[in-house]
């Protein structure tokens, strides 16, 4: 059973999500929060599998709440909800540690699938919307950005895989493009995460764009 905490300042949104999610046998909404501070308090006490987090909330917004949850010893997975496909705050939420994001207008099946993906420990990296988001807010790399020392610990093949992950390709697509096995790709991804101290594929994308390992316009290229 996947246990969920809903965090949104609009009661009607929480009610709609509860109806959608509660109808599935493997999902259970265990609590609701009307602001980020309440979400953090409830998450610490109840330890849900996934927090569905709105961004714009009173008291503490979803970005700061996500950051606080990500800093816990055993952080709860956060799935960010946003009203717009390109939201200036979503990128910051991903940097803060969110495992992915959804539009509030997404169809019910998409929302349910996203919860299951995130609860399983994977990152929800939409093939189009997330890449557009990253490219929108990282159109130019920071001036005089230094190359992080930890990058030198990656092998040339791991750098290849990192760039492909950042372009939004799946493990299967990476394996095909680099002529290696899918299991090998998974091993490379695990090593990349460990060496760079990253949590998931979403953070790999953010990291790669911030350090100019890939550039806007390259998304989706083999």
C-alpha positions in Angstrom: 0.0 0.0 0.0 1.3 3.4 -1.0 0.6 6.0 1.7 0.1 9.6 0.5 0.1 13.0 2.1 -1.7 15.8 0.0 -0.3 19.3 0.5 -2.3 22.1 -1.2 -3.9 25.3 0.1 -7.1 24.7 -2.0 -9.5 22.3 -0.3 -11.2 21.6 -3.6 -7.9 20.4 -5.1 -7.2 18.1 -2.2 -10.7 16.7 -2.4 -10.3 16.0 -6.1 -7.0 14.2 -5.6 -8.4 12.2 -2.6 -11.2 11.0 -4.9 -8.9 10.0 -7.7 -6.2 8.4 -5.5 -8.5 6.8 -3.0 -10.3 4.8 -5.7 -7.2 2.8 -6.3 -6.7 -0.3 -4.2 -2.9 0.2 -3.7 -3.1 3.9 -2.8 -4.2 5.5 0.5 -4.4 9.2 1.4 -3.4 9.3 5.1 -3.4 13.1 5.7 -3.9 16.5 4.1 -2.0 19.8 4.7 -3.1 23.3 3.8 0.4 24.8 3.8 4.1 23.7 3.6 4.8 24.0 7.3 1.9 21.6 8.1 3.1 19.3 5.3 6.5 19.0 6.9 5.1 18.4 10.4 2.7 15.7 9.2 5.4 14.1 7.0 7.8 13.8 9.9 5.1 12.3 12.2 3.3 10.0 9.7 6.2 9.1 7.3 4.1 8.8 4.1 5.6 7.2 1.0 4.9 10.2 -1.2 4.0 13.8 -0.5 2.0 15.5 -3.3 3.2 19.1 -2.9 1.7 22.3 -4.3 4.2 25.0 -4.9 2.3 28.2 -4.0 1.1 27.9 -0.4 1.0 30.2 2.6 3.2 30.1 5.7 5.9 27.9 4.0 5.8 27.4 0.2 6.2 24.0 -1.5 9.8 24.7 -2.5 11.0 25.3 1.1 8.9 22.4 2.4 10.5 20.1 -0.2 13.9 21.3 0.8 13.2 20.6 4.4 11.9 17.1 3.6 14.9 16.3 1.4 17.2 17.2 4.3 15.7 14.6 6.6 17.7 11.4 7.3 15.1 9.3 5.5 13.5 11.8 3.1 10.0 11.4 1.9 9.6 11.4 -1.9 8.0 14.6 -3.1 5.9 14.9 -6.2 5.3 18.5 -7.1 1.9 19.7 -8.4 1.8 22.8 -10.5 -0.9 24.7 -12.4 1.2 25.6 -15.5 3.6 23.5 -17.6 6.3 26.1 -17.4 6.3 27.4 -13.9 9.2 29.6 -12.7 9.1 27.8 -9.3 9.1 24.2 -10.5 12.8 24.3 -11.4 13.6 25.5 -7.9 11.5 22.6 -6.5 13.5 20.1 -8.6 16.7 21.6 -7.2 15.3 21.4 -3.7 14.9 17.6 -4.1 11.5 16.9 -5.7 11.4 13.6 -7.6 9.3 15.1 -10.4 6.2 17.1 -11.1 2.7 16.9 -12.5 0.2 19.4 -13.8 -3.0 19.7 -11.8 -4.8 19.3 -15.2 -3.2 15.9 -15.9 -5.7 13.1 -16.4 -6.4 10.8 -13.4 -4.5 7.8 -14.9 -1.4 10.0 -15.4 -1.5 11.2 -11.8 -1.9 7.7 -10.4 0.9 6.3 -12.5 3.2 9.2 -11.4 2.5 8.4 -7.8 3.5 4.8 -8.3 6.6 5.7 -10.2 7.8 8.1 -7.5 6.9 5.7 -4.7 9.0 3.0 -6.4 12.0 5.2 -6.0 12.2 6.4 -9.6 12.2 10.0 -10.7 9.3 11.3 -12.8 11.1 13.0 -15.7 8.6 13.9 -18.4 10.1 13.6 -21.8 9.0 17.0 -23.0 7.7 19.3 -20.2 10.6 18.8 -17.8 13.2 19.3 -20.5 11.5 22.5 -21.7 11.4 23.7 -18.1 15.1 23.1 -17.6 16.0 24.7 -20.9 13.8 27.7 -20.2 15.6 28.6 -17.0 19.1 27.6 -18.0 19.3 29.1 -21.4 22.8 30.3 -20.5 25.2 28.6 -18.1 26.4 30.7 -15.2 29.3 32.9 -16.2 32.7 31.5 -15.2 31.1 28.4 -13.7 33.9 26.2 -12.4 34.1 22.5 -13.3 33.2 20.5 -10.1 36.0 18.4 -8.9 33.8 15.3 -8.5 33.3 15.2 -12.3 36.9 14.0 -12.6 35.9 10.8 -10.8 33.6 9.8 -13.7 34.8 7.6 -16.5 34.4 8.7 -20.1 31.5 6.2 -20.5 29.8 7.5 -17.3 30.0 11.0 -18.8 28.4 9.8 -21.9 25.6 8.2 -20.0 25.2 11.3 -17.8 24.7 13.5 -20.9 22.2 11.1 -22.3 20.2 11.0 -19.1 20.2 14.8 -19.1 18.8 14.8 -22.6 15.8 12.9 -21.3 16.6 9.5 -22.8 15.4 6.3 -21.1 17.8 3.5 -20.1 16.7 1.5 -23.1 17.3 4.4 -25.5 20.7 5.0 -24.0 21.7 1.4 -24.3 20.7 1.4 -28.0 22.5 4.6 -28.7 25.7 3.6 -27.0 25.6 -0.1 -28.1 25.7 -1.4 -24.5 23.3 -3.5 -22.4 20.4 -1.9 -20.5 21.8 -3.5 -17.3 25.1 -1.8 -17.9 23.3 1.6 -18.3 21.6 1.0 -14.9 25.0 0.3 -13.3 26.5 3.4 -14.9 23.6 5.6 -13.6 23.9 4.2 -10.1 27.6 5.0 -10.1 27.0 8.5 -11.4 24.5 9.2 -8.7 26.9 7.9 -6.0 30.0 9.7 -7.3 28.1 13.1 -7.7 26.0 12.8 -4.6 22.8 13.1 -6.5 19.4 11.5 -5.5 17.9 10.6 -8.9 17.7 11.3 -12.6 15.9 14.6 -12.1 18.9 15.9 -10.2 21.2 14.5 -12.9 19.4 16.7 -15.4 19.7 19.8 -13.2 23.4 19.1 -12.5 24.2 18.6 -16.2 22.6 21.8 -17.3 24.0 23.9 -14.5 27.5 22.7 -15.3 27.1 23.1 -19.0 27.6 19.4 -19.7 24.6 19.7 -22.1 23.1 22.8 -23.6 19.5 23.9 -24.5 18.5 22.5 -27.8 20.2 19.2 -27.3 17.3 17.5 -25.4 16.3 14.3 -27.0 19.3 14.0 -29.3 21.1 10.6 -29.2 
